[in-house]
Amino acid sequence: MRALVFLLTAGTAQADPAFENRSDALPDHSYTGGWEHFVGGGVAVFDCNGDLLPDIFAAGGSTPARLMRNAGDFTFSNMPLPDMTGVTGAYPLDIDNDGVIDLFVMRAGPNIALRGGPDCSFSDATADWGIPQTDQWTTAFTAWWEEDDLRPTMALGNYVDRTNPDGPFEACDTNTILRPVADGYVADTLAPGFCPLSMLAARDARGRPTLRVSNDRHYYVKGGYEQMWDIAEQRFLGPDDGWDNVSLWGMGIASADLTGDGRDEVMLTSMGDQLLQLAQPDGTYAGAPYSIGTYAQRPHTGGDGRPSTGWHAEFADIDNDGRPDLFIAKGNVDQMPGMATRDPNNLLIQEADGTFVEMAEVAGIATLDRSRGAALADFDLDGRLDLVVVNRRAPLELYRNVTPDTGNWLRVTLEQDGPNRNAIGAVIQVGDQSRQITVGGGHAGGQALPLHFGLGDADKADITITWPDGTQTQERGDANQTIIISR
């Protein structure tokens, strides 16, 4: 197995990560509800009014979902929304290609597509956009653009079939592909379904656009596994493709190129081990060695030796040293006696040799609530990534990154004319780091923000954009700014 050593040599930050609890800046909000909301609890982060400050949409379960506008200086206020309960999560994307971010809202029940308008206003456009409605329990989402389509293709992951009288175990529902047509969308069934809790459309280790589906073994029980569906060939991959079936209690997906070879590694959260899959040169994946430090299988603060339960996972550079770090939201499903009930979130900081070290308690974010969705975003635009966490039956949390002596940074936004204005599917390479622009992954929520790169000591960076159609653009940018690259 090749060594996992990050190749960027821009320099390293010296100080431990540090976060300041600013949860009192948020309106009071929790993710609540019974069995249908043991899972979900996602958060969508995006700029809803063009002021560059990231705003927050938080799922509420049996509590109405909330939209919180960022007014700067860590002050947030509620904004009007259509009244929506049963919300499990949401993903931001420009569905109607008008240059304004919309929201696809997942529910235990009919999903809702919200059209974004001026100054953080949203209206229900589900019927206007011709999106088919069902009463399924949607817990996963991703989207991509097919060539020449004006609107995205969207994949919906549906959890347990609540109408099955023999359920809930071995009663996983089928999933859905929504394809744009002239007068709206048509729904194609994607089967078999194994109770997904995360989906991600991205280039896989082969370099091909692929739909990855992470499934919850708790309800499929046996006979199921993680799935990879080739988007162009419209088929599931199997052993003949080099795809080895893996069964786990799949909760969330995070994807990032950790080695500088242009292929994304993939983190799969679960009960017990969190599985990091390393992309191989032959287009397959191999499990990371235990010594890498990412398995995070038990609470790191002591006091509870039972296995952890991982939910949202996200790679991001906390200290701007040029190496992606890893946040994992943790929390018992409800009161499962075999799993840890005092289960702190993880902040795994990547070292120069490619291993990861647990720093959540040092950083001040190792809380013990039942966390679900989360997002790392620069809420005050100071160049350091802050953190928002959704908790089940506990208040939303917000932390400001106050890590001293962080490295330089660069944020990159892409834009192009015509369909797919935000260039979903493009790859941004900054030095030896590469990131894909995707919609999906995490657990029940994602972001539509400039991509953030740590630069260490470097004050300039070479940037290569590979656009969705394969053409390339090259730029050179100064550190500590947001660069908009137009095609």
C-alpha positions in Angstrom: 0.0 0.0 0.0 1.4 3.4 -0.9 2.2 5.8 1.9 -0.3 8.4 2.7 1.9 11.5 2.8 0.5 14.9 1.8 2.6 16.5 -0.9 2.1 20.2 -0.4 5.1 21.9 1.2 3.7 25.3 1.9 4.5 25.2 5.6 2.7 24.2 8.8 0.9 26.1 11.5 2.4 25.8 15.0 -0.5 26.4 17.4 -3.1 24.0 18.5 -6.6 24.6 17.0 -8.9 26.8 19.2 -12.6 27.6 18.9 -14.7 30.1 20.8 -18.3 29.0 21.6 -20.6 31.6 20.0 -23.8 29.5 20.2 -25.6 32.4 21.9 -25.4 34.3 18.6 -27.9 31.9 17.1 -31.7 31.9 17.5 -32.8 29.0 19.7 -33.3 25.9 17.5 -33.1 22.1 17.9 -33.7 19.1 15.7 -36.6 17.2 17.4 -39.0 14.3 16.8 -39.5 10.6 17.2 -38.3 7.6 15.2 -38.5 9.4 11.8 -36.0 11.9 13.1 -33.5 9.6 14.8 -31.5 10.2 11.5 -31.2 13.5 9.5 -30.8 16.8 11.1 -28.8 18.4 8.3 -27.7 22.0 7.8 -27.3 23.9 4.5 -24.8 26.8 4.5 -24.8 29.4 1.6 -25.0 33.1 0.9 -28.7 33.9 0.4 -28.5 37.7 -0.1 -25.2 38.4 -1.9 -23.3 39.9 1.0 -20.6 37.1 0.9 -21.5 36.1 4.5 -22.6 32.5 4.9 -26.2 32.0 6.1 -27.7 28.9 7.7 -30.7 26.7 6.9 -31.2 24.2 9.7 -33.6 21.2 9.6 -36.0 20.9 12.5 -37.7 17.5 12.3 -40.9 17.9 14.2 -39.8 21.5 14.8 -40.2 23.9 11.9 -37.0 24.4 9.8 -35.2 27.7 10.3 -33.4 30.1 8.0 -30.9 32.3 9.8 -29.4 35.3 8.1 -25.8 36.2 8.9 -25.6 40.0 9.7 -21.9 39.9 10.4 -19.8 39.9 13.6 -21.5 36.6 14.6 -25.0 38.0 14.7 -27.8 35.9 13.2 -31.5 36.5 12.9 -34.5 34.4 11.7 -35.8 35.0 8.2 -39.3 34.1 6.9 -39.7 30.7 5.4 -42.7 28.6 4.3 -43.8 26.6 7.4 -42.1 23.3 7.0 -42.0 20.4 9.5 -40.8 16.9 9.0 -37.6 18.3 7.4 -34.6 15.9 7.6 -32.1 18.2 5.8 -31.5 20.4 2.8 -28.9 21.0 0.0 -28.3 24.4 -1.6 -28.0 24.6 -5.4 -29.2 26.7 -8.3 -32.0 24.5 -9.6 -33.5 26.9 -12.1 -30.2 28.3 -13.4 -31.1 32.0 -12.6 -27.9 32.8 -10.6 -29.6 32.6 -7.2 -29.2 29.6 -4.9 -32.3 27.5 -4.3 -32.8 24.8 -1.7 -33.9 21.2 -2.1 -35.5 20.3 1.2 -35.7 16.6 2.2 -38.6 15.5 4.4 -40.2 12.5 6.0 -43.1 13.0 3.5 -43.3 15.0 0.3 -40.1 16.9 -0.4 -40.1 20.6 -1.2 -38.0 22.7 -3.7 -37.6 26.3 -2.6 -36.8 29.0 -5.1 -34.3 31.5 -3.9 -35.2 35.2 -4.3 -33.7 38.6 -3.3 -32.6 39.2 0.3 -33.0 35.6 1.6 -36.6 35.2 0.4 -37.8 31.7 -0.5 -41.0 30.4 -2.1 -42.2 26.9 -2.8 -41.5 26.1 -6.4 -42.0 22.3 -6.2 -45.1 22.4 -8.5 -43.7 25.1 -10.8 -40.6 23.1 -11.5 -42.6 19.9 -12.1 -40.9 17.9 -9.4 -42.7 14.6 -8.7 -44.0 14.1 -5.2 -44.2 11.0 -3.1 -44.7 10.3 0.6 -41.4 8.6 1.0 -38.9 9.3 3.8 -35.9 11.1 2.1 -32.6 11.1 4.0 -30.0 11.5 1.2 -29.5 13.8 -1.8 -27.0 14.7 -4.5 -27.1 16.4 -7.9 -25.1 16.7 -11.0 -25.5 18.2 -14.5 -25.7 16.1 -17.6 -24.3 17.6 -20.8 -26.6 20.4 -22.3 -29.3 20.0 -19.6 -30.6 23.4 -18.3 -31.3 22.0 -14.9 -29.6 19.4 -12.7 -30.3 15.7 -12.4 -31.0 15.0 -8.8 -30.8 11.7 -6.8 -32.9 11.1 -3.7 -32.1 8.5 -1.2 -35.2 7.1 0.6 -34.8 5.3 3.9 -37.2 2.8 5.4 -40.6 2.1 3.6 -42.9 3.1 6.4 -45.9 1.5 4.6 -44.3 -2.0 4.7 -46.3 -4.0 7.4 -43.3 -6.3 7.9 -40.9 -3.5 8.6 -38.9 -1.6 9.7 -36.1 -4.2 9.5 -35.4 -5.4 6.0 -37.9 -2.8 4.7 -35.6 -0.4 2.9 -37.3 1.7 0.2 -36.2 2.3 -3.4 -34.3 5.4 -4.4 -35.1 7.9 -7.1 -33.3 9.7 -9.9 -35.1 12.9 -11.0 -34.3 13.8 -14.6 -35.1 17.2 -16.2 -37.4 17.2 -19.2 -39.1 20.1 -21.1 -42.0 20.5 -18.7 -40.4 19.5 -15.4 -38.9 16.3 -14.1 -39.5 12.6 -14.5 -38.7 10.1 -11.8 -36.8 6.9 -12.4 -36.5 4.2 -9.7 -33.0 3.3 -8.6 -33.0 -0.1 -7.0 -32.1 -2.0 -4.9 -32.2 0.5 -2.1 -30.4 -0.3 1.2 -31.6 2.6 3.5 -29.2 5.4 2.4 -28.1 8.2 4.7 -25.8 9.9 2.3 -25.2 10.2 -1.4 -22.4 11.9 -3.4 -22.1 12.4 -7.1 -18.4 12.9 -7.9 -15.4 11.6 -9.8 -14.3 8.3 -8.3 -10.8 6.8 -8.2 -11.2 5.8 -11.9 -11.8 9.5 -12.8 -15.4 8.8 -13.8 -18.6 10.6 -12.6 -20.1 8.1 -10.1 -23.0 8.1 -7.6 -21.8 6.8 -4.3 -24.5 5.7 -1.9 -23.8 5.1 1.8 -26.3 2.7 3.4 -27.4 1.9 7.0 -27.0 -1.7 7.9 -29.2 -1.3 10.9 -32.3 -1.6 8.7 -31.1 -3.6 5.7 -29.7 -6.0 8.2 -28.1 -8.4 5.7 -27.7 -8.7 1.9 -26.9 -5.0 1.5 -23.8 -2.9 1.2 -22.3 0.4 0.1 -23.1 1.2 -3.6 -21.4 2.8 -6.5 -23.5 3.6 -9.6 -21.7 4.7 -12.8 -23.6 7.8 -14.0 -22.7 7.4 -17.7 -23.3 3.7 -17.9 -26.3 3.8 -15.5 -25.3 0.7 -13.7 -24.1 -0.4 -10.3 -20.4 -1.4 -10.1 -19.4 -4.8 -8.8 -16.3 -7.0 -8.3 -15.6 -7.2 -12.1 -15.1 -3.4 -11.9 -12.8 -3.6 -9.0 -15.5 -2.5 -6.6 -15.5 -4.7 -3.5 -18.8 -4.7 -1.5 -18.5 -3.1 2.0 -21.2 -3.4 4.6 -21.4 -0.9 7.4 -23.8 1.4 9.3 -23.3 4.1 6.7 -24.2 7.6 7.9 -22.2 10.2 6.0 -19.7 10.7 3.2 -16.7 13.1 3.0 -14.4 13.2 -0.1 -11.0 14.9 -0.5 -7.7 14.3 -2.2 -5.3 13.7 0.7 -2.3 12.6 -1.3 -2.0 15.2 -4.1 -2.5 12.6 -6.9 -5.8 14.1 -8.1 -7.9 11.2 -6.8 -10.2 11.7 -3.9 -10.0 9.6 -0.7 -13.4 8.9 0.8 -14.5 8.9 4.5 -17.5 6.8 5.4 -19.0 7.4 8.9 -20.6 4.5 10.8 -21.2 2.9 14.1 -17.8 2.0 15.5 -15.1 2.4 12.9 -15.2 5.3 10.6 -13.8 3.9 7.3 -11.3 5.9 5.2 -11.0 4.5 1.7 -7.7 5.4 -0.1 -7.9 5.9 -3.8 -5.5 3.6 -5.7 -3.7 4.2 -9.0 -5.7 1.4 -10.7 -9.0 3.1 -9.9 -10.0 0.9 -6.9 -10.1 1.7 -3.1 -8.2 0.2 -0.1 -9.0 0.6 3.5 -6.6 3.0 5.3 -4.3 1.4 7.9 -5.4 1.7 11.5 -2.3 3.8 12.2 -3.6 6.7 10.2 -5.7 7.8 13.1 -9.1 8.3 11.4 -11.1 5.3 12.6 -12.3 7.2 15.7 -14.1 4.1 16.9 -14.7 5.1 20.6 -15.1 8.3 22.5 -11.8 10.1 22.9 -12.6 11.9 26.1 -12.9 8.7 28.2 -15.8 7.7 30.5 -17.6 5.6 27.9 -15.8 2.7 26.2 -18.7 1.7 24.0 -18.4 2.3 20.2 -19.1 5.7 18.7 -21.7 6.7 16.2 -20.5 8.9 13.4 -22.8 11.2 11.3 -21.7 14.2 9.3 -18.0 14.1 8.1 -16.2 16.9 6.4 -12.6 17.5 5.3 -11.4 21.1 5.6 -8.2 22.9 6.5 -8.7 24.2 10.1 -5.3 25.8 10.6 -4.5 26.7 6.9 -1.4 24.7 6.8 -2.2 23.2 3.4 -3.4 19.8 4.7 -7.1 18.9 4.9 -8.3 18.1 8.5 -11.4 16.1 9.3 -14.4 16.9 11.5 -16.9 14.1 12.4 -20.2 14.8 14.2 -21.0 12.1 16.8 -24.0 11.1 18.8 -26.1 8.1 19.8 -29.1 7.4 17.6 -31.3 7.8 20.6 -30.6 5.5 23.5 -29.0 2.5 21.9 -27.5 0.6 24.9 -24.7 -1.0 22.9 -23.3 2.4 21.7 -21.7 5.3 23.6 -24.1 7.8 25.0 -21.4 10.3 25.9 -19.9 10.6 22.4 -17.9 13.7 21.7 -17.4 15.1 18.2 -14.0 14.5 16.5 -11.6 17.1 15.1 -8.8 15.2 13.5 -5.9 17.4 12.5 -3.6 16.1 9.8 0.1 16.0 10.5 2.9 16.4 7.9 3.3 12.6 7.6 -0.4 12.2 6.6 -1.6 10.8 10.0 -4.4 12.4 12.0 -4.4 13.5 15.6 -7.5 14.0 17.8 -7.8 17.7 18.9 -11.5 18.3 19.5 -11.2 18.5 23.3 -8.1 20.8 23.0 -10.0 23.0 20.5 -13.1 23.3 22.8 -15.6 21.6 20.5 -15.9 18.1 22.1 -19.5 18.5 23.3 -21.6 15.5 24.3 -25.0 16.3 22.7 -26.3 13.9 20.0 -24.9 15.7 17.0 -26.1 15.1 13.5 -25.4 17.6 10.6 -22.6 20.2 10.6 -20.7 22.6 8.4 -17.3 24.2 8.4 -17.6 27.7 6.9 -15.9 31.1 7.4 -18.9 32.9 9.0 -16.9 36.1 9.8 -14.7 36.1 6.6 -11.4 36.3 8.6 -9.9 33.4 6.7 -10.4 30.7 9.3 -13.2 28.1 9.0 -15.8 28.2 11.8 -18.2 25.4 12.8 -21.9 25.0 13.1 -23.4 21.8 14.5 -27.0 20.5 14.6 -28.0 18.5 17.6 -30.9 16.1 18.2 -33.1 17.5 21.0 -30.4 20.0 22.0 -29.7 23.5 20.7 -27.8 24.3 17.6 -24.1 25.1 18.3 -21.8 27.7 16.7 -18.1 28.0 17.2 -15.7 30.7 16.0 -12.2 29.5 14.9 -9.7 31.6 16.9 -6.7 29.4 16.2 -3.6 31.6 16.4 -0.8 31.7 13.9 -2.7 30.1 11.1 -1.3 29.9 7.6 -2.4 31.9 4.5 -5.5 30.9 2.6 -7.3 31.3 -0.7 -11.0 31.0 -1.6 -12.0 30.1 -5.1 -15.5 30.6 -6.8 -16.2 29.5 -10.3 -18.9 30.8 -12.7 -19.8 30.1 -16.3 -22.5 31.1 -18.7 -25.3 28.8 -19.7 -26.4 25.8 -17.8 -24.6 24.8 -14.6 -23.6 28.3 -13.7 -21.7 27.2 -10.6 -19.7 24.6 -12.5 -20.7 21.6 -10.5 -18.4 18.8 -11.4 -15.3 21.0 -12.0 -12.0 20.3 -10.2 -10.0 23.2 -8.7 -6.3 22.5 -8.2 -4.3 24.9 -6.0 -0.7 23.9 -5.8 -0.8 20.1 -5.1 -4.3 20.3 -3.6 -7.3 19.5 -5.6 -11.0 19.8 -4.7 -14.1 18.8 -6.7 -17.2 21.1 -6.7 -20.1 18.8 -5.7 -23.6 18.9 -4.4 -24.2 16.1 -1.9 -22.3 14.1 0.7 -22.0 14.9 4.4 -25.1 13.9 6.4 -28.4 15.5 5.3 -26.8 18.9 4.4 -24.1 20.7 2.4 -22.7 24.0 1.3 -22.7 26.3 -1.7 -19.7 28.5 -0.9 -16.3 29.3 -2.4 -13.9 26.4 -1.9 -11.4 27.2 0.9 -7.7 26.2 0.5 -5.0 26.6 3.2 -1.7 27.8 1.8 0.7 27.6 4.8 3.5 30.1 4.3 2.9 30.6 0.6 1.8 34.1 -0.4 0.8 33.1 -4.0 -0.7 30.0 -5.6 -1.0 28.5 -9.0 -4.6 27.6 -9.8 -5.8 25.1 -12.4 -9.5 24.8 -13.2 -10.7 21.7 -15.0 -14.2 22.6 -16.1 -17.0 20.0 -16.2 -16.4 19.5 -20.0 -12.7 18.9 -19.4 -11.3 22.2 -20.7 -8.8 23.9 -18.4 -8.1 27.4 -17.2 -4.9 28.5 -15.4 -4.6 31.4 -13.0 -2.1 32.7 -10.4 -3.5 34.3 -7.3 -2.3 36.2 -4.2 -3.1 34.7 -0.8 -5.8 35.8 1.6 -8.5 36.7 -0.8 -11.5 35.2 -2.6 -10.9 34.8 -6.3 -13.8 34.5 -8.8 -12.8 32.7 -12.0 -15.1 33.1 -14.9 -15.1 30.9 -17.9 
